């Protein structure tokens, strides 16, 4: 358990003094006369929210399914075949890279 040694009112007072700073608009935005109608903006915002929510649900479902499947042995389970594929990721040999750099006079410590 953690407790603050500062009075709670002091924390609120400090937060009240913090100003919210908005980032400037990036280049390439629509000009005022090019902005689509409000209805189109609202429809786009609703569709974005729906798609983002669907993506989050899909990710949660994939993680839950993977949690079960990664614990299964490689074999056939009725109509589904569970198998492992070796990873193609390669880790660089940092000691060998350092040796090659030093051999060519590219030692970064100089």
Phi and psi restraints in degrees (range 20) as a CNS / XPLOR table:
assign (resid 1 and name C) (resid 2 and name N)
       (resid 2 and name CA) (resid 2 and name C) 1.0 -123.8 20.0 2
assign (resid 2 and name N) (resid 2 and name CA)
       (resid 2 and name C) (resid 3 and name N) 1.0 136.5 20.0 2
assign (resid 2 and name C) (resid 3 and name N)
       (resid 3 and name CA) (resid 3 and name C) 1.0 -126.9 20.0 2
assign (resid 3 and name N) (resid 3 and name CA)
       (resid 3 and name C) (resid 4 and name N) 1.0 146.0 20.0 2
assign (resid 3 and name C) (resid 4 and name N)
       (resid 4 and name CA) (resid 4 and name C) 1.0 -85.0 20.0 2
assign (resid 4 and name N) (resid 4 and name CA)
       (resid 4 and name C) (resid 5 and name N) 1.0 141.2 20.0 2
assign (resid 4 and name C) (resid 5 and name N)
       (resid 5 and name CA) (resid 5 and name C) 1.0 -93.4 20.0 2
assign (resid 5 and name N) (resid 5 and name CA)
       (resid 5 and name C) (resid 6 and name N) 1.0 -2.4 20.0 2
assign (resid 5 and name C) (resid 6 and name N)
       (resid 6 and name CA) (resid 6 and name C) 1.0 -94.8 20.0 2
assign (resid 6 and name N) (resid 6 and name CA)
       (resid 6 and name C) (resid 7 and name N) 1.0 141.9 20.0 2
assign (resid 6 and name C) (resid 7 and name N)
       (resid 7 and name CA) (resid 7 and name C) 1.0 -64.3 20.0 2
assign (resid 7 and name N) (resid 7 and name CA)
       (resid 7 and name C) (resid 8 and name N) 1.0 137.3 20.0 2
assign (resid 7 and name C) (resid 8 and name N)
       (resid 8 and name CA) (resid 8 and name C) 1.0 -55.8 20.0 2
assign (resid 8 and name N) (resid 8 and name CA)
       (resid 8 and name C) (resid 9 and name N) 1.0 -35.2 20.0 2
assign (resid 8 and name C) (resid 9 and name N)
       (resid 9 and name CA) (resid 9 and name C) 1.0 -64.0 20.0 2
assign (resid 9 and name N) (resid 9 and name CA)
       (resid 9 and name C) (resid 10 and name N) 1.0 -33.6 20.0 2
assign (resid 9 and name C) (resid 10 and name N)
       (resid 10 and name CA) (resid 10 and name C) 1.0 -67.5 20.0 2
assign (resid 10 and name N) (resid 10 and name CA)
       (resid 10 and name C) (resid 11 and name N) 1.0 -34.8 20.0 2
assign (resid 10 and name C) (resid 11 and name N)
       (resid 11 and name CA) (resid 11 and name C) 1.0 -65.5 20.0 2
assign (resid 11 and name N) (resid 11 and name CA)
       (resid 11 and name C) (resid 12 and name N) 1.0 -42.2 20.0 2
assign (resid 11 and name C) (resid 12 and name N)
       (resid 12 and name CA) (resid 12 and name C) 1.0 -66.5 20.0 2
assign (resid 12 and name N) (resid 12 and name CA)
       (resid 12 and name C) (resid 13 and name N) 1.0 -39.9 20.0 2
assign (resid 12 and name C) (resid 13 and name N)
       (resid 13 and name CA) (resid 13 and name C) 1.0 -62.7 20.0 2
assign (resid 13 and name N) (resid 13 and name CA)
       (resid 13 and name C) (resid 14 and name N) 1.0 -39.3 20.0 2
assign (resid 13 and name C) (resid 14 and name N)
       (resid 14 and name CA) (resid 14 and name C) 1.0 -65.5 20.0 2
assign (resid 14 and name N) (resid 14 and name CA)
       (resid 14 and name C) (resid 15 and name N) 1.0 -38.6 20.0 2
assign (resid 14 and name C) (resid 15 and name N)
       (resid 15 and name CA) (resid 15 and name C) 1.0 -70.2 20.0 2
assign (resid 15 and name N) (resid 15 and name CA)
       (resid 15 and name C) (resid 16 and name N) 1.0 -32.7 20.0 2
assign (resid 15 and name C) (resid 16 and name N)
       (resid 16 and name CA) (resid 16 and name C) 1.0 -65.5 20.0 2
assign (resid 16 and name N) (resid 16 and name CA)
       (resid 16 and name C) (resid 17 and name N) 1.0 -27.3 20.0 2
assign (resid 16 and name C) (resid 17 and name N)
       (resid 17 and name CA) (resid 17 and name C) 1.0 -81.8 20.0 2
assign (resid 17 and name N) (resid 17 and name CA)
       (resid 17 and name C) (resid 18 and name N) 1.0 -14.6 20.0 2
assign (resid 17 and name C) (resid 18 and name N)
       (resid 18 and name CA) (resid 18 and name C) 1.0 -77.1 20.0 2
assign (resid 18 and name N) (resid 18 and name CA)
       (resid 18 and name C) (resid 19 and name N) 1.0 123.5 20.0 2
assign (resid 18 and name C) (resid 19 and name N)
       (resid 19 and name CA) (resid 19 and name C) 1.0 -88.6 20.0 2
assign (resid 19 and name N) (resid 19 and name CA)
       (resid 19 and name C) (resid 20 and name N) 1.0 143.4 20.0 2
assign (resid 19 and name C) (resid 20 and name N)
       (resid 20 and name CA) (resid 20 and name C) 1.0 -84.1 20.0 2
assign (resid 20 and name N) (resid 20 and name CA)
       (resid 20 and name C) (resid 21 and name N) 1.0 126.2 20.0 2
assign (resid 20 and name C) (resid 21 and name N)
       (resid 21 and name CA) (resid 21 and name C) 1.0 -110.8 20.0 2
assign (resid 21 and name N) (resid 21 and name CA)
       (resid 21 and name C) (resid 22 and name N) 1.0 122.4 20.0 2
assign (resid 21 and name C) (resid 22 and name N)
       (resid 22 and name CA) (resid 22 and name C) 1.0 -93.9 20.0 2
assign (resid 22 and name N) (resid 22 and name CA)
       (resid 22 and name C) (resid 23 and name N) 1.0 144.0 20.0 2
assign (resid 22 and name C) (resid 23 and name N)
       (resid 23 and name CA) (resid 23 and name C) 1.0 -73.3 20.0 2
assign (resid 23 and name N) (resid 23 and name CA)
       (resid 23 and name C) (resid 24 and name N) 1.0 148.3 20.0 2
assign (resid 23 and name C) (resid 24 and name N)
       (resid 24 and name CA) (resid 24 and name C) 1.0 -69.0 20.0 2
assign (resid 24 and name N) (resid 24 and name CA)
       (resid 24 and name C) (resid 25 and name N) 1.0 156.2 20.0 2
assign (resid 24 and name C) (resid 25 and name N)
       (resid 25 and name CA) (resid 25 and name C) 1.0 -66.6 20.0 2
assign (resid 25 and name N) (resid 25 and name CA)
       (resid 25 and name C) (resid 26 and name N) 1.0 139.6 20.0 2
assign (resid 25 and name C) (resid 26 and name N)
       (resid 26 and name CA) (resid 26 and name C) 1.0 -73.5 20.0 2
assign (resid 26 and name N) (resid 26 and name CA)
       (resid 26 and name C) (resid 27 and name N) 1.0 165.5 20.0 2
assign (resid 26 and name C) (resid 27 and name N)
       (resid 27 and name CA) (resid 27 and name C) 1.0 -72.4 20.0 2
assign (resid 27 and name N) (resid 27 and name CA)
       (resid 27 and name C) (resid 28 and name N) 1.0 156.2 20.0 2
assign (resid 27 and name C) (resid 28 and name N)
       (resid 28 and name CA) (resid 28 and name C) 1.0 88.8 20.0 2
assign (resid 28 and name N) (resid 28 and name CA)
       (resid 28 and name C) (resid 29 and name N) 1.0 12.9 20.0 2
assign (resid 28 and name C) (resid 29 and name N)
       (resid 29 and name CA) (resid 29 and name C) 1.0 -80.2 20.0 2
assign (resid 29 and name N) (resid 29 and name CA)
       (resid 29 and name C) (resid 30 and name N) 1.0 161.3 20.0 2
assign (resid 29 and name C) (resid 30 and name N)
       (resid 30 and name CA) (resid 30 and name C) 1.0 -63.6 20.0 2
assign (resid 30 and name N) (resid 30 and name CA)
       (resid 30 and name C) (resid 31 and name N) 1.0 144.7 20.0 2
assign (resid 30 and name C) (resid 31 and name N)
       (resid 31 and name CA) (resid 31 and name C) 1.0 -75.8 20.0 2
assign (resid 31 and name N) (resid 31 and name CA)
       (resid 31 and name C) (resid 32 and name N) 1.0 164.9 20.0 2
assign (resid 31 and name C) (resid 32 and name N)
       (resid 32 and name CA) (resid 32 and name C) 1.0 -55.4 20.0 2
assign (resid 32 and name N) (resid 32 and name CA)
       (resid 32 and name C) (resid 33 and name N) 1.0 -40.2 20.0 2
assign (resid 32 and name C) (resid 33 and name N)
       (resid 33 and name CA) (resid 33 and name C) 1.0 -78.7 20.0 2
assign (resid 33 and name N) (resid 33 and name CA)
       (resid 33 and name C) (resid 34 and name N) 1.0 -7.1 20.0 2
assign (resid 33 and name C) (resid 34 and name N)
       (resid 34 and name CA) (resid 34 and name C) 1.0 -100.0 20.0 2
assign (resid 34 and name N) (resid 34 and name CA)
       (resid 34 and name C) (resid 35 and name N) 1.0 -6.9 20.0 2
assign (resid 34 and name C) (resid 35 and name N)
       (resid 35 and name CA) (resid 35 and name C) 1.0 -65.1 20.0 2
assign (resid 35 and name N) (resid 35 and name CA)
       (resid 35 and name C) (resid 36 and name N) 1.0 132.1 20.0 2
assign (resid 35 and name C) (resid 36 and name N)
       (resid 36 and name CA) (resid 36 and name C) 1.0 -69.0 20.0 2
assign (resid 36 and name N) (resid 36 and name CA)
       (resid 36 and name C) (resid 37 and name N) 1.0 167.3 20.0 2
assign (resid 36 and name C) (resid 37 and name N)
       (resid 37 and name CA) (resid 37 and name C) 1.0 -60.8 20.0 2
assign (resid 37 and name N) (resid 37 and name CA)
       (resid 37 and name C) (resid 38 and name N) 1.0 155.4 20.0 2
assign (resid 37 and name C) (resid 38 and name N)
       (resid 38 and name CA) (resid 38 and name C) 1.0 -57.6 20.0 2
assign (resid 38 and name N) (resid 38 and name CA)
       (resid 38 and name C) (resid 39 and name N) 1.0 -38.4 20.0 2
assign (resid 38 and name C) (resid 39 and name N)
       (resid 39 and name CA) (resid 39 and name C) 1.0 -60.8 20.0 2
assign (resid 39 and name N) (resid 39 and name CA)
       (resid 39 and name C) (resid 40 and name N) 1.0 -39.8 20.0 2
assign (resid 39 and name C) (resid 40 and name N)
       (resid 40 and name CA) (resid 40 and name C) 1.0 -68.2 20.0 2
assign (resid 40 and name N) (resid 40 and name CA)
       (resid 40 and name C) (resid 41 and name N) 1.0 -38.4 20.0 2
assign (resid 40 and name C) (resid 41 and name N)
       (resid 41 and name CA) (resid 41 and name C) 1.0 -64.6 20.0 2
assign (resid 41 and name N) (resid 41 and name CA)
       (resid 41 and name C) (resid 42 and name N) 1.0 -45.2 20.0 2
assign (resid 41 and name C) (resid 42 and name N)
       (resid 42 and name CA) (resid 42 and name C) 1.0 -63.2 20.0 2
assign (resid 42 and name N) (resid 42 and name CA)
       (resid 42 and name C) (resid 43 and name N) 1.0 -40.9 20.0 2
assign (resid 42 and name C) (resid 43 and name N)
       (resid 43 and name CA) (resid 43 and name C) 1.0 -63.9 20.0 2
assign (resid 43 and name N) (resid 43 and name CA)
       (resid 43 and name C) (resid 44 and name N) 1.0 -41.0 20.0 2
assign (resid 43 and name C) (resid 44 and name N)
       (resid 44 and name CA) (resid 44 and name C) 1.0 -65.1 20.0 2
assign (resid 44 and name N) (resid 44 and name CA)
       (resid 44 and name C) (resid 45 and name N) 1.0 -40.9 20.0 2
assign (resid 44 and name C) (resid 45 and name N)
       (resid 45 and name CA) (resid 45 and name C) 1.0 -65.6 20.0 2
assign (resid 45 and name N) (resid 45 and name CA)
       (resid 45 and name C) (resid 46 and name N) 1.0 -41.3 20.0 2
assign (resid 45 and name C) (resid 46 and name N)
       (resid 46 and name CA) (resid 46 and name C) 1.0 -63.2 20.0 2
assign (resid 46 and name N) (resid 46 and name CA)
       (resid 46 and name C) (resid 47 and name N) 1.0 -44.2 20.0 2
assign (resid 46 and name C) (resid 47 and name N)
       (resid 47 and name CA) (resid 47 and name C) 1.0 -64.7 20.0 2
assign (resid 47 and name N) (resid 47 and name CA)
       (resid 47 and name C) (resid 48 and name N) 1.0 -40.2 20.0 2
assign (resid 47 and name C) (resid 48 and name N)
       (resid 48 and name CA) (resid 48 and name C) 1.0 -62.0 20.0 2
assign (resid 48 and name N) (resid 48 and name CA)
       (resid 48 and name C) (resid 49 and name N) 1.0 -45.9 20.0 2
assign (resid 48 and name C) (resid 49 and name N)
       (resid 49 and name CA) (resid 49 and name C) 1.0 -62.5 20.0 2
assign (resid 49 and name N) (resid 49 and name CA)
       (resid 49 and name C) (resid 50 and name N) 1.0 -42.5 20.0 2
assign (resid 49 and name C) (resid 50 and name N)
       (resid 50 and name CA) (resid 50 and name C) 1.0 -63.5 20.0 2
assign (resid 50 and name N) (resid 50 and name CA)
       (resid 50 and name C) (resid 51 and name N) 1.0 -46.0 20.0 2
assign (resid 50 and name C) (resid 51 and name N)
       (resid 51 and name CA) (resid 51 and name C) 1.0 -65.6 20.0 2
assign (resid 51 and name N) (resid 51 and name CA)
       (resid 51 and name C) (resid 52 and name N) 1.0 -40.1 20.0 2
assign (resid 51 and name C) (resid 52 and name N)
       (resid 52 and name CA) (resid 52 and name C) 1.0 -65.3 20.0 2
assign (resid 52 and name N) (resid 52 and name CA)
       (resid 52 and name C) (resid 53 and name N) 1.0 -40.3 20.0 2
assign (resid 52 and name C) (resid 53 and name N)
       (resid 53 and name CA) (resid 53 and name C) 1.0 -65.4 20.0 2
assign (resid 53 and name N) (resid 53 and name CA)
       (resid 53 and name C) (resid 54 and name N) 1.0 -42.0 20.0 2
assign (resid 53 and name C) (resid 54 and name N)
       (resid 54 and name CA) (resid 54 and name C) 1.0 -63.0 20.0 2
assign (resid 54 and name N) (resid 54 and name CA)
       (resid 54 and name C) (resid 55 and name N) 1.0 -40.2 20.0 2
assign (resid 54 and name C) (resid 55 and name N)
       (resid 55 and name CA) (resid 55 and name C) 1.0 -64.1 20.0 2
assign (resid 55 and name N) (resid 55 and name CA)
       (resid 55 and name C) (resid 56 and name N) 1.0 -40.9 20.0 2
assign (resid 55 and name C) (resid 56 and name N)
       (resid 56 and name CA) (resid 56 and name C) 1.0 -63.9 20.0 2
assign (resid 56 and name N) (resid 56 and name CA)
       (resid 56 and name C) (resid 57 and name N) 1.0 -44.1 20.0 2
assign (resid 56 and name C) (resid 57 and name N)
       (resid 57 and name CA) (resid 57 and name C) 1.0 -62.9 20.0 2
assign (resid 57 and name N) (resid 57 and name CA)
       (resid 57 and name C) (resid 58 and name N) 1.0 -40.3 20.0 2
assign (resid 57 and name C) (resid 58 and name N)
       (resid 58 and name CA) (resid 58 and name C) 1.0 -62.8 20.0 2
assign (resid 58 and name N) (resid 58 and name CA)
       (resid 58 and name C) (resid 59 and name N) 1.0 -44.6 20.0 2
assign (resid 58 and name C) (resid 59 and name N)
       (resid 59 and name CA) (resid 59 and name C) 1.0 -62.1 20.0 2
assign (resid 59 and name N) (resid 59 and name CA)
       (resid 59 and name C) (resid 60 and name N) 1.0 -42.1 20.0 2
assign (resid 59 and name C) (resid 60 and name N)
       (resid 60 and name CA) (resid 60 and name C) 1.0 -63.0 20.0 2
assign (resid 60 and name N) (resid 60 and name CA)
       (resid 60 and name C) (resid 61 and name N) 1.0 -41.8 20.0 2
assign (resid 60 and name C) (resid 61 and name N)
       (resid 61 and name CA) (resid 61 and name C) 1.0 -64.0 20.0 2
assign (resid 61 and name N) (resid 61 and name CA)
       (resid 61 and name C) (resid 62 and name N) 1.0 -42.6 20.0 2
assign (resid 61 and name C) (resid 62 and name N)
       (resid 62 and name CA) (resid 62 and name C) 1.0 -62.5 20.0 2
assign (resid 62 and name N) (resid 62 and name CA)
       (resid 62 and name C) (resid 63 and name N) 1.0 -43.1 20.0 2
assign (resid 62 and name C) (resid 63 and name N)
       (resid 63 and name CA) (resid 63 and name C) 1.0 -63.8 20.0 2
assign (resid 63 and name N) (resid 63 and name CA)
       (resid 63 and name C) (resid 64 and name N) 1.0 -42.2 20.0 2
assign (resid 63 and name C) (resid 64 and name N)
       (resid 64 and name CA) (resid 64 and name C) 1.0 -64.6 20.0 2
assign (resid 64 and name N) (resid 64 and name CA)
       (resid 64 and name C) (resid 65 and name N) 1.0 -43.0 20.0 2
assign (resid 64 and name C) (resid 65 and name N)
       (resid 65 and name CA) (resid 65 and name C) 1.0 -65.9 20.0 2
assign (resid 65 and name N) (resid 65 and name CA)
       (resid 65 and name C) (resid 66 and name N) 1.0 -42.0 20.0 2
assign (resid 65 and name C) (resid 66 and name N)
       (resid 66 and name CA) (resid 66 and name C) 1.0 -63.3 20.0 2
assign (resid 66 and name N) (resid 66 and name CA)
       (resid 66 and name C) (resid 67 and name N) 1.0 -35.6 20.0 2
assign (resid 66 and name C) (resid 67 and name N)
       (resid 67 and name CA) (resid 67 and name C) 1.0 -59.9 20.0 2
assign (resid 67 and name N) (resid 67 and name CA)
       (resid 67 and name C) (resid 68 and name N) 1.0 -39.4 20.0 2
assign (resid 67 and name C) (resid 68 and name N)
       (resid 68 and name CA) (resid 68 and name C) 1.0 -74.9 20.0 2
assign (resid 68 and name N) (resid 68 and name CA)
       (resid 68 and name C) (resid 69 and name N) 1.0 -47.8 20.0 2
assign (resid 68 and name C) (resid 69 and name N)
       (resid 69 and name CA) (resid 69 and name C) 1.0 -66.9 20.0 2
assign (resid 69 and name N) (resid 69 and name CA)
       (resid 69 and name C) (resid 70 and name N) 1.0 -34.4 20.0 2
assign (resid 69 and name C) (resid 70 and name N)
       (resid 70 and name CA) (resid 70 and name C) 1.0 -69.6 20.0 2
assign (resid 70 and name N) (resid 70 and name CA)
       (resid 70 and name C) (resid 71 and name N) 1.0 -14.6 20.0 2
assign (resid 70 and name C) (resid 71 and name N)
       (resid 71 and name CA) (resid 71 and name C) 1.0 -92.2 20.0 2
assign (resid 71 and name N) (resid 71 and name CA)
       (resid 71 and name C) (resid 72 and name N) 1.0 -7.5 20.0 2
assign (resid 71 and name C) (resid 72 and name N)
       (resid 72 and name CA) (resid 72 and name C) 1.0 -83.2 20.0 2
assign (resid 72 and name N) (resid 72 and name CA)
       (resid 72 and name C) (resid 73 and name N) 1.0 147.1 20.0 2
assign (resid 72 and name C) (resid 73 and name N)
       (resid 73 and name CA) (resid 73 and name C) 1.0 -73.5 20.0 2
assign (resid 73 and name N) (resid 73 and name CA)
       (resid 73 and name C) (resid 74 and name N) 1.0 158.0 20.0 2
assign (resid 73 and name C) (resid 74 and name N)
       (resid 74 and name CA) (resid 74 and name C) 1.0 -72.6 20.0 2
assign (resid 74 and name N) (resid 74 and name CA)
       (resid 74 and name C) (resid 75 and name N) 1.0 111.9 20.0 2
assign (resid 74 and name C) (resid 75 and name N)
       (resid 75 and name CA) (resid 75 and name C) 1.0 -173.6 20.0 2
assign (resid 75 and name N) (resid 75 and name CA)
       (resid 75 and name C) (resid 76 and name N) 1.0 -176.9 20.0 2
assign (resid 75 and name C) (resid 76 and name N)
       (resid 76 and name CA) (resid 76 and name C) 1.0 -97.6 20.0 2
assign (resid 76 and name N) (resid 76 and name CA)
       (resid 76 and name C) (resid 77 and name N) 1.0 130.3 20.0 2
assign (resid 76 and name C) (resid 77 and name N)
       (resid 77 and name CA) (resid 77 and name C) 1.0 -116.5 20.0 2
assign (resid 77 and name N) (resid 77 and name CA)
       (resid 77 and name C) (resid 78 and name N) 1.0 95.4 20.0 2
assign (resid 77 and name C) (resid 78 and name N)
       (resid 78 and name CA) (resid 78 and name C) 1.0 55.0 20.0 2
assign (resid 78 and name N) (resid 78 and name CA)
       (resid 78 and name C) (resid 79 and name N) 1.0 -106.7 20.0 2
assign (resid 78 and name C) (resid 79 and name N)
       (resid 79 and name CA) (resid 79 and name C) 1.0 -98.1 20.0 2
assign (resid 79 and name N) (resid 79 and name CA)
       (resid 79 and name C) (resid 80 and name N) 1.0 1.3 20.0 2
assign (resid 79 and name C) (resid 80 and name N)
       (resid 80 and name CA) (resid 80 and name C) 1.0 -113.0 20.0 2
assign (resid 80 and name N) (resid 80 and name CA)
       (resid 80 and name C) (resid 81 and name N) 1.0 133.5 20.0 2
assign (resid 80 and name C) (resid 81 and name N)
       (resid 81 and name CA) (resid 81 and name C) 1.0 -105.0 20.0 2
assign (resid 81 and name N) (resid 81 and name CA)
       (resid 81 and name C) (resid 82 and name N) 1.0 123.0 20.0 2
assign (resid 81 and name C) (resid 82 and name N)
       (resid 82 and name CA) (resid 82 and name C) 1.0 -101.5 20.0 2
assign (resid 82 and name N) (resid 82 and name CA)
       (resid 82 and name C) (resid 83 and name N) 1.0 126.3 20.0 2
assign (resid 82 and name C) (resid 83 and name N)
       (resid 83 and name CA) (resid 83 and name C) 1.0 -147.7 20.0 2
assign (resid 83 and name N) (resid 83 and name CA)
       (resid 83 and name C) (resid 84 and name N) 1.0 163.8 20.0 2
assign (resid 83 and name C) (resid 84 and name N)
       (resid 84 and name CA) (resid 84 and name C) 1.0 -110.2 20.0 2
assign (resid 84 and name N) (resid 84 and name CA)
       (resid 84 and name C) (resid 85 and name N) 1.0 141.4 20.0 2
assign (resid 84 and name C) (resid 85 and name N)
       (resid 85 and name CA) (resid 85 and name C) 1.0 -115.4 20.0 2
assign (resid 85 and name N) (resid 85 and name CA)
       (resid 85 and name C) (resid 86 and name N) 1.0 127.9 20.0 2
assign (resid 85 and name C) (resid 86 and name N)
       (resid 86 and name CA) (resid 86 and name C) 1.0 -61.6 20.0 2
assign (resid 86 and name N) (resid 86 and name CA)
       (resid 86 and name C) (resid 87 and name N) 1.0 143.6 20.0 2
assign (resid 86 and name C) (resid 87 and name N)
       (resid 87 and name CA) (resid 87 and name C) 1.0 -70.6 20.0 2
assign (resid 87 and name N) (resid 87 and name CA)
       (resid 87 and name C) (resid 88 and name N) 1.0 142.7 20.0 2
assign (resid 87 and name C) (resid 88 and name N)
       (resid 88 and name CA) (resid 88 and name C) 1.0 -98.5 20.0 2
assign (resid 88 and name N) (resid 88 and name CA)
       (resid 88 and name C) (resid 89 and name N) 1.0 4.2 20.0 2
assign (resid 88 and name C) (resid 89 and name N)
       (resid 89 and name CA) (resid 89 and name C) 1.0 -69.4 20.0 2
assign (resid 89 and name N) (resid 89 and name CA)
       (resid 89 and name C) (resid 90 and name N) 1.0 139.7 20.0 2
assign (resid 89 and name C) (resid 90 and name N)
       (resid 90 and name CA) (resid 90 and name C) 1.0 -121.5 20.0 2
assign (resid 90 and name N) (resid 90 and name CA)
       (resid 90 and name C) (resid 91 and name N) 1.0 135.2 20.0 2
assign (resid 90 and name C) (resid 91 and name N)
       (resid 91 and name CA) (resid 91 and name C) 1.0 -95.8 20.0 2
assign (resid 91 and name N) (resid 91 and name CA)
       (resid 91 and name C) (resid 92 and name N) 1.0 131.5 20.0 2
assign (resid 91 and name C) (resid 92 and name N)
       (resid 92 and name CA) (resid 92 and name C) 1.0 -69.6 20.0 2
assign (resid 92 and name N) (resid 92 and name CA)
       (resid 92 and name C) (resid 93 and name N) 1.0 143.9 20.0 2
assign (resid 92 and name C) (resid 93 and name N)
       (resid 93 and name CA) (resid 93 and name C) 1.0 -85.7 20.0 2
assign (resid 93 and name N) (resid 93 and name CA)
       (resid 93 and name C) (resid 94 and name N) 1.0 93.9 20.0 2
assign (resid 93 and name C) (resid 94 and name N)
       (resid 94 and name CA) (resid 94 and name C) 1.0 -62.8 20.0 2
assign (resid 94 and name N) (resid 94 and name CA)
       (resid 94 and name C) (resid 95 and name N) 1.0 -34.5 20.0 2
assign (resid 94 and name C) (resid 95 and name N)
       (resid 95 and name CA) (resid 95 and name C) 1.0 -64.7 20.0 2
assign (resid 95 and name N) (resid 95 and name CA)
       (resid 95 and name C) (resid 96 and name N) 1.0 -41.0 20.0 2
assign (resid 95 and name C) (resid 96 and name N)
       (resid 96 and name CA) (resid 96 and name C) 1.0 -69.3 20.0 2
assign (resid 96 and name N) (resid 96 and name CA)
       (resid 96 and name C) (resid 97 and name N) 1.0 -38.7 20.0 2
assign (resid 96 and name C) (resid 97 and name N)
       (resid 97 and name CA) (resid 97 and name C) 1.0 -61.8 20.0 2
assign (resid 97 and name N) (resid 97 and name CA)
       (resid 97 and name C) (resid 98 and name N) 1.0 -44.9 20.0 2
assign (resid 97 and name C) (resid 98 and name N)
       (resid 98 and name CA) (resid 98 and name C) 1.0 -61.6 20.0 2
assign (resid 98 and name N) (resid 98 and name CA)
       (resid 98 and name C) (resid 99 and name N) 1.0 -42.1 20.0 2
assign (resid 98 and name C) (resid 99 and name N)
       (resid 99 and name CA) (resid 99 and name C) 1.0 -62.2 20.0 2
assign (resid 99 and name N) (resid 99 and name CA)
       (resid 99 and name C) (resid 100 and name N) 1.0 -43.8 20.0 2
assign (resid 99 and name C) (resid 100 and name N)
       (resid 100 and name CA) (resid 100 and name C) 1.0 -64.5 20.0 2
assign (resid 100 and name N) (resid 100 and name CA)
       (resid 100 and name C) (resid 101 and name N) 1.0 -43.4 20.0 2
assign (resid 100 and name C) (resid 101 and name N)
       (resid 101 and name CA) (resid 101 and name C) 1.0 -60.2 20.0 2
assign (resid 101 and name N) (resid 101 and name CA)
       (resid 101 and name C) (resid 102 and name N) 1.0 -46.9 20.0 2
assign (resid 101 and name C) (resid 102 and name N)
       (resid 102 and name CA) (resid 102 and name C) 1.0 -64.4 20.0 2
assign (resid 102 and name N) (resid 102 and name CA)
       (resid 102 and name C) (resid 103 and name N) 1.0 -37.3 20.0 2
assign (resid 102 and name C) (resid 103 and name N)
       (resid 103 and name CA) (resid 103 and name C) 1.0 -64.6 20.0 2
assign (resid 103 and name N) (resid 103 and name CA)
       (resid 103 and name C) (resid 104 and name N) 1.0 -26.4 20.0 2
assign (resid 103 and name C) (resid 104 and name N)
       (resid 104 and name CA) (resid 104 and name C) 1.0 -103.2 20.0 2
assign (resid 104 and name N) (resid 104 and name CA)
       (resid 104 and name C) (resid 105 and name N) 1.0 14.1 20.0 2
assign (resid 104 and name C) (resid 105 and name N)
       (resid 105 and name CA) (resid 105 and name C) 1.0 70.0 20.0 2
assign (resid 105 and name N) (resid 105 and name CA)
       (resid 105 and name C) (resid 106 and name N) 1.0 27.9 20.0 2
assign (resid 105 and name C) (resid 106 and name N)
       (resid 106 and name CA) (resid 106 and name C) 1.0 -109.8 20.0 2
assign (resid 106 and name N) (resid 106 and name CA)
       (resid 106 and name C) (resid 107 and name N) 1.0 34.6 20.0 2
assign (resid 106 and name C) (resid 107 and name N)
       (resid 107 and name CA) (resid 107 and name C) 1.0 -66.6 20.0 2
assign (resid 107 and name N) (resid 107 and name CA)
       (resid 107 and name C) (resid 108 and name N) 1.0 116.8 20.0 2
assign (resid 107 and name C) (resid 108 and name N)
       (resid 108 and name CA) (resid 108 and name C) 1.0 -70.8 20.0 2
assign (resid 108 and name N) (resid 108 and name CA)
       (resid 108 and name C) (resid 109 and name N) 1.0 -13.1 20.0 2
assign (resid 108 and name C) (resid 109 and name N)
       (resid 109 and name CA) (resid 109 and name C) 1.0 -79.0 20.0 2
assign (resid 109 and name N) (resid 109 and name CA)
       (resid 109 and name C) (resid 110 and name N) 1.0 -5.9 20.0 2
